[in-house]
Amino acid sequence: MPVTTMNNPTPYFTKLDVDREWYLVNAENEVLGRMCTQVAKLLMGKHRPTFTPGQDAGAFVVIVNADKVRLTAGKEHKKVYFWHTGYIGHLKQRTFAEKMKQSPRKVLMDSVRGMLPHNKLGDRLITKLKVYAGPDHPHKAQQPTELTSEQLHKL
């Protein structure tokens, strides 16, 4: 694996030096925040010894059964998402349960996006996350490595 040193003894890995893996995560009965933090680590590449801040060195992650993710302590109806339309007095809100009924994919995408860098790098990283509400996904050709709950939380 070639590395760029630029008169520096510390190796600096670029995105060209990365072999990207594909991981499959089953979200059934997983706690939303705990799972999303581990997925964000995979997307950023923090699970690799060659992690370099500011470089896109992460893996592709496929999440299935997004509609079966859960929250703790009865927050399904207590957790409220707010947004503003830009018009005076148009502060909108939805509970977690309402958003999950509308689009479970968007709930997980927004949750993971909030845990990634808030810049151009984060915009590139979020494109490597694929979320599906059911158990089927179209990425079988990439042969993703299935991560169990225990493996995911040990990263």
C-alpha positions as CSV (number, residue, x, y, z in Angstrom):
1,M,0.0,0.0,0.0
2,P,1.7,3.2,-1.1
3,V,1.6,6.2,1.3
4,T,2.6,9.8,0.9
5,T,5.2,10.9,3.4
6,M,6.2,14.4,2.2
7,N,9.4,14.5,4.4
8,N,7.5,13.4,7.4
9,P,8.0,10.1,9.2
10,T,4.3,9.8,9.9
11,P,2.5,8.1,7.0
12,Y,-0.4,10.1,5.4
13,F,-3.0,7.9,3.7
14,T,-5.1,9.3,1.0
15,K,-8.4,8.1,-0.4
16,L,-6.5,6.4,-3.3
17,D,-4.8,4.1,-0.7
18,V,-8.1,2.8,0.6
19,D,-9.8,-0.5,-0.3
20,R,-13.4,0.0,0.6
21,E,-15.4,-2.7,2.4
22,W,-19.1,-3.2,2.4
23,Y,-20.9,-3.9,5.7
24,L,-24.5,-5.0,6.3
25,V,-26.2,-3.9,9.5
26,N,-29.5,-5.3,10.6
27,A,-31.3,-2.5,12.5
28,E,-34.0,-4.8,14.0
29,N,-34.4,-4.2,17.8
30,E,-31.3,-1.9,17.8
31,V,-31.3,1.4,19.7
32,L,-31.3,4.3,17.2
33,G,-28.5,6.4,18.7
34,R,-26.2,3.6,19.7
35,M,-26.3,2.0,16.3
36,C,-25.9,5.3,14.4
37,T,-22.7,6.2,16.3
38,Q,-21.1,2.9,15.2
39,V,-22.3,3.3,11.6
40,A,-20.8,6.9,11.6
41,K,-17.5,5.4,12.7
42,L,-17.6,2.9,9.8
43,L,-18.4,5.6,7.3
44,M,-15.5,7.8,8.5
45,G,-13.0,4.9,8.6
46,K,-12.2,5.2,12.4
47,H,-12.3,1.4,12.6
48,R,-9.1,1.2,10.5
49,P,-5.5,1.8,11.7
50,T,-5.0,4.0,8.6
51,F,-7.6,6.5,9.7
52,T,-6.7,10.0,8.5
53,P,-8.8,13.0,9.5
54,G,-10.0,15.0,6.5
55,Q,-9.8,12.0,4.2
56,D,-12.6,9.8,2.9
57,A,-11.3,6.5,4.1
58,G,-14.4,4.8,5.3
59,A,-16.5,1.8,4.2
60,F,-19.9,1.5,2.6
61,V,-22.7,0.6,5.0
62,V,-26.1,-1.0,4.1
63,I,-28.7,-0.8,6.9
64,V,-31.8,-3.1,6.5
65,N,-34.9,-3.3,8.6
66,A,-34.8,0.4,9.4
67,D,-38.5,0.4,10.3
68,K,-37.8,-1.9,13.3
69,V,-35.3,0.4,15.1
70,R,-36.3,1.5,18.6
71,L,-35.7,4.2,21.2
72,T,-35.4,3.7,24.9
73,A,-37.5,5.0,27.8
74,G,-40.7,5.4,25.8
75,K,-39.3,8.2,23.7
76,E,-41.2,7.1,20.6
77,H,-43.9,9.7,21.5
78,K,-41.8,12.0,23.6
79,K,-39.0,12.8,21.1
80,V,-40.1,15.7,18.9
81,Y,-38.3,16.9,15.8
82,F,-38.7,20.7,15.0
83,W,-38.1,22.6,11.8
84,H,-39.0,26.0,10.4
85,T,-40.4,26.7,7.0
86,G,-39.0,30.2,6.8
87,Y,-42.4,31.9,7.1
88,I,-43.5,33.8,10.2
89,G,-45.1,31.5,12.8
90,H,-44.4,28.3,10.8
91,L,-42.5,26.3,13.3
92,K,-43.4,22.7,12.5
93,Q,-43.0,19.6,14.7
94,R,-43.3,15.8,14.4
95,T,-42.8,13.0,16.9
96,F,-40.5,10.1,16.3
97,A,-43.4,7.8,15.7
98,E,-44.9,10.0,13.1
99,K,-41.6,10.4,11.3
100,M,-41.0,6.6,11.4
101,K,-44.5,6.0,9.9
102,Q,-43.7,8.6,7.1
103,S,-40.1,7.6,6.3
104,P,-37.9,5.3,8.4
105,R,-35.1,5.8,5.9
106,K,-35.0,9.5,6.5
107,V,-34.9,9.1,10.3
108,L,-31.8,7.0,10.1
109,M,-30.1,9.1,7.4
110,D,-30.7,12.3,9.5
111,S,-29.4,10.6,12.6
112,V,-26.2,9.4,11.1
113,R,-25.7,12.7,9.2
114,G,-25.7,14.6,12.4
115,M,-22.8,12.4,13.7
116,L,-20.6,13.1,10.6
117,P,-18.5,16.2,10.0
118,H,-20.6,19.2,9.0
119,N,-18.6,20.1,5.8
120,K,-18.0,18.8,2.3
121,L,-16.4,15.6,3.7
122,G,-19.6,14.8,5.6
123,D,-21.6,15.3,2.4
124,R,-19.3,12.7,0.6
125,L,-19.5,10.2,3.5
126,I,-23.3,10.2,3.7
127,T,-23.5,9.0,0.1
128,K,-21.9,5.7,1.2
129,L,-24.8,5.0,3.6
130,K,-27.6,2.9,2.1
131,V,-30.8,2.5,4.2
132,Y,-33.7,0.2,3.5
133,A,-36.9,-0.2,5.5
134,G,-37.3,-3.9,4.7
135,P,-35.0,-6.9,4.9
136,D,-34.1,-6.8,1.1
137,H,-31.4,-4.6,-0.5
138,P,-30.0,-4.4,-4.1
139,H,-26.3,-4.6,-3.0
140,K,-25.9,-8.3,-2.9
141,A,-23.4,-8.2,-5.8
142,Q,-21.0,-6.3,-3.5
143,Q,-21.1,-9.2,-1.0
144,P,-21.3,-7.0,2.2
145,T,-20.0,-8.5,5.4
146,E,-22.9,-8.9,7.9
147,L,-22.2,-7.4,11.3
148,T,-24.0,-8.7,14.3
149,S,-25.1,-6.4,17.1
150,E,-22.1,-7.5,19.2
151,Q,-19.6,-7.0,16.4
152,L,-21.0,-3.6,15.6
153,H,-20.7,-2.4,19.2
154,K,-17.1,-3.7,19.5
155,L,-15.8,-1.4,16.8
